[in-house]
């Protein structure tokens, strides 16, 4: 893929294995309000959506939702970072990508993203980071991906997006960006990969 100029990463499930971190994070909020832990269905939703969308799903009462938002806003994400596992081949791939390509992140995380990048020594590793706070319509809307292509002045097909969920597939299709589906063979994608080393092979085609 000689015309690719920007490599875009999703965060949860791609850069990091975050399932247990997400589970602990939302169960901590639910416990504070004496509510039961996440169901399997709620857990799947939480992996793919923004924190506020998850709170709206979990707290149906307006007053309780407001209280949950307030509680979340003062929580420190630090206690949940030990649950996160960085993908071993991420940093080597980032080192190889630069200076050949621009790199970016498109994530539905919000205010927790800067802390995550700092804790794992990834500050400055990406040329652009777009979170749910940076757009009006987060994924599955294509806005986060198109914000990145616009920033770099490229056509959508000059980027490749590495994602792992249906939300990522939908956003990529709507944006016109080829998707490299990460560890999820069920997705419809231009490429399917199980290791970041495969991205290098794709780019060198």
Order of alpha helices (4+ residues) and beta strands (2+ residues): beta-beta-alpha-alpha-alpha-alpha-alpha-beta-alpha-beta-alpha-beta-alpha-beta-alpha-beta-beta-alpha
